[in-house]
Amino acid sequence: MLQFLKNIFQVIISPDRGWEDIGAEGKKAEIELMPKFLLLGAVASVTVFMSLLFGVRDVTFVQTAVGAVVVFLKFLIGYFLAVYVFINFMADYFTGGPNENKIRTFCIYSIAILMIFQILSNLIPHSLPIMSCLPFYLIVVVWKAMRYLLVDDSRTIPFVVISSLVLTLPPILLGLFANMI
């Protein structure tokens, strides 16, 4: 788990170097990385309960528990939707065709970064406007991952735009939808 977290923070701090190291490791996404991804999702869910300790909002334990489940599910569903879109609709963006393990690894680490941002915002007692802007940093992470994923250089802008939307919109929309219910 520590290596997984180290890789996440390395991708955040130095995306070029982080993706190089992830590529050098060559771990199997479904076997080695998915359990760590799920554990990080569980940690993100548990941190939702910090709102009870801070007393920032008048929420009940049940509402907070539902919020914790929503946080876990929005990232899990976001991962599966992103993988589905990359493999089925963006195959022509990759030179030599899509590498499913690299795509899954890319989605795991990218959404794990969103989880880290969620954990940080849950641990801060008051909502800061800068916390809402953190997901935009994923654009840089996606752009720097193009070499790792072997994306055709002539399709840089469309790939970065579509990938950023595919990775960030599902968790955001699922979270908004769940809050409306």
N, C-alpha and C positions, 0 to 999 in steps of 0.2 A: 504494500500500500504506500509506503514511503517513496518508492521509486515513481509510482504513479503520480503522487502529489508533486514530487520534484519536477517531473516532466510538465505537469500543468503549469507550475509557476515559471518554469523555464520558457515555455511557449508564451506566457504572458509577458515576461520581462524581455526576452530576446527570441521572437518568433522564428527567425531564420535558423538559429542554432538549435532551438527546441525541436523543430521539425526534422532537422538533420539527425539529432540524437534519437528521436522516436523511430525514424527510418532505419537507423543502424541497429536498434534493438530488434526490430522485426517480430514483435510479439503478435500472437494470434488474438484478434479483437474479441471474438466470441468466447474464447476459452480463458484467456489471461486477463483481459481488460474489463470485460463486462461485469464480473463480480465486484471489482473495485468501483466501477461506475455506479452500480446499484448501491453500494455502501455509501458513496459520496451523496447520492440522492437521498438516502435515509438520513444522513447527517443534516442535509439541507432541510429536510422535513422536520427533524427534531428542533432545529433552531427557530422554527416558527413559534414554538412555545415560549420563546424569550419575550414575546409581547405580553404574556401573562405576568412575567416578572417585572417588566418595565412599567406596566400599568398605563401604557400610552393610550390605549383605546379601551372602551368598555366592551370586552368580548368575554364570552363564556368559554369554559373548557371545551365544550362540544364544538363550538364554532372554530376554536383554535385547532382542534383535532381534525376537523373537516378541511381546514386550511392546510394543515400538514399533509394530508392525503393528496390534496390538489397539487401542492408543490411537487411531490414525488411523481405523480402521474403526468403532470405537464411536461416534465423533462423526459420521462420514459417514452411517452407518446411522441414527443418532439423528435427523439432519437430515431424511432422506427419510421416516422414519416420522412425524415431527412434521408435516411438510408434508402428508402423506397424511391424517392425522387431522384437521388444521385444515380442509382443503379439503373432505373428504368427510363428516365427521361433525359439524363445528361451524359449518356455514354459517349456521344460524339465529341465531347469536350476534352476527353483524355486521349493522349497519343498512345496508340497500341491497345486501346480499349480500356474499360474500367477494371481496376484491381479491387475486387470486393473487400479484401482484408484492409487495404489502405483506406478505402472509403469508410468502412466501419470504424477504423481507428481514428480517422479524421473527425468523424461525427461524434465519437465518444469524447475525444479531447476538447472539441469545440463546445459541446454542450456542457462538459464538465467545467469549463471556464464560466459559463453562465451560472452553473450551480455555485461556484465559488463567489460570484458576485451576489447571488441570492443569499448565501450564508453571511456575507459581509453586511448586507443591508438588514438582515434579521438581527444581527448582533449589535447594531447601532440603535440606541434607544429612540432617536428622533430621525425622521426621514430627511435626508439631505438631498437637494436637487441633483448633485453630482452622481448619486447612486442610480438615478434614472438614466444617466448618459453612459454608464459603464458598458452596457451591451453593444454600443456602437464601436467599441474597441475590437469587437469580433471581426470587423471589416479588415483590420490590419492582419489579424491572425489568419483569416481566409486568404488574403492576398499573398502572405508569406508561405502558405501551404501549397501554393501552386506547383512549385518544384517537386515537393514530396509526392504530390498526386499525379505528376507528369501531365499537367494541363497544357494544351496547345497555346503557345504564346500569343497567337493572333486572336484568341478569344478571352483575353484577360478581363476586360471590363464586364462583359456579360456574365462570365463565370463568377466574378467577385460579387456582383450585384445579386444574381440569382441565389448563389450559395449563402450569402449573408441573410437574405430574406427567408430562405428555406430553413436555416438553422435558428433564427431568432423569432420569426413570426408565430410558428405553432405554440411554443411555450407561452408567449405573451398573450396570444388570442385565447388559448385554453384557460389561462389564469384570469383574464378579463371575463370570459364567459362564465367561469365558475363563480366569480364574485357577483355576477348579476343574478345568479340563482338564489 
